């Protein structure tokens, strides 16, 4: 059971918060040894759901194009490709993304307005929607804090919980 996940993280507060979240995540995943991962940074936490949805769609299209392209192939390669597509179709693997799950990492710090509430609600709702619609585990390691000091205190616990949740979801159907 070798799984591959994608960690999508916010570059906002990168030096203060997110870089430490990445270190913790990478260490936990390396300790687990059954999970490989790729990284993808986005400008802010609000951009994470879009990046995850885009990645899932792009992966599905790439897999379909890879399995369905006959251009420049000889007869043997075309036959092999048709056999591969047939097997994938029987296993229902032809529309599966290459990532088994996603880990979202970021921090939203309260400002002088209520924007953080609206942003958090939109992010959390969309991460859950993507996970359900695509039947792909998306673990939410994005958290709210009142200030940088509070965020630094919360980041370890929030990150560890998100990684642990993702690993549990990935190994549940073992």
N, C-alpha and C positions, 0 to 999 in steps of 0.2 A: 504494500500500500504506500506508494510514493506519490505524494500530492504536491501540487504547485499552487502557491497563492500569490496574489499581488497586494503589496502594501501601498496604499494611496495615502499620501500625507500632505498636510498643508505646509507651505513654505513661510506662512505668516507666523511670527514668533519662533522661527526656525532655531536661532541661536539660543534663545532662552528656554524653550519648551520642547519643540518637536524633535530636535536632534537627540535629546535624551530619551524621548519616547521611541525613536527609531533604534537606538542602542539596546534598550530593554527588549524590544520586539525581536530584534535579530538574535540576541543571546538566547531568549526563550525558544525561538524556532530552531536555532542550531542545536540546543540541548535536546530538543525533541527528535531530531535527526531524520524524521520521516517526511519532513516538509521542506521543499525548496521554495524560494521566493524571489520575486522581482520587485523593484521599487519604482514608484511614479510620483513625482512631486507636482503639486498644483499651487497656484497663487494663494488661495485661502480655503478654509474649511467648507465654504459655500460651494466651491467647485468640485468637491470630492464626489458627490453623487453622480454628477455628469460624467466625470472621468471613469467611474466604475461602469456606468451604463454604456458609455462609448467603448470601453475595453471589451465588455461582453459581446456587444454587437460586432465589433471589429474582429474578434476572435472567431465568431460564428461564420462571418463572411470569408475570412482567410481559410478556414477549414473547408468550407464548401468550394471555394475556388481551387484549393489545392487538390481536393479529391475529384473535382469535375473538369479539370483542364486536360484537353487532348492535344492542344496545339504543339506542333513540333515533335510529337511522339511517334515511334514506329508501331507496327501492329501489335507486337508483344507487349510494349508498354501500355498501349490502349487496353488490351485484354486484361493485363494486370490491374490497371486503374479501374476498369469495370468490376472486376472481382473485389477489389478493395471497397468500392462504393457499395456493392451488394452486401458485403459483410458488415460494413458500418451501418447500413440501412437496417439490416436484420437486428443488429445490436442497439439500434437507435442512438448511435454515437455520432452521427454525421452533423448534428446541430449542437454538440456539446462544446462549451468554451474550454480553452486550454487551461484555464485557472479553475481549481476546485473551490476556491473561496477568495474573499477579499477582506482586508483589514484596513479600516479607515482610521487615520490618526490626525488629531488636530485639537486646538483649544480655542474657545470663544471667551473673550474677556469682556465683562460688562462695561459698557461705556456710560455716558451721561443720558442716553436715550434708551428706549426699550428695543432697539434694533437687535440686540443679542437674543432676545426671546423669539422674535420673528425668524431670525436666521437659524437658530437652533431647531425650532419647530419644523421649518422647511427641510433642513438637512436630515433630521431624524426620521421624518415622515418619508422622504424620498429614499433613504437607505433601506428602510423596511419594505417599501414598495418594490424596489429593485430586487431585493432578496426574495420576496414572495413571487413576483411575476416571472423571474428568471430561474426560480428554484435553485439559487446559488447562495451559499452562506455568505453574509456580509456582517462582519463583526464591527460594532461601533465603538471606537476608541476616541471619539471626540467628546470633550467635556467642557462644561462651563465653569468659570471662576470669576470672582469679583475683582481680582487684581493679579499681577504677575507672581507675587509672593504666595498667594493661595494656590495658584496654578502649579508652582514648583512643588508644593506640598502634596498635591493631588495626582500629579502625573504618573508616578510609579504605580499606584494602586489601580488607576484607570487603565493604564496600558496593560498591566499584567492580567487584569480581568478580561479585557478585550481579546488578548491572545489566547487565554485559557478557554474562553467561550468559543472562539473559532476552532481551536484544536478539538474541543468536545464535539462540535458540529461535524467536523471532518471525519472523525473516527466513529461517529455514531452508527454509520451504515457499513461498518467494516466487514 
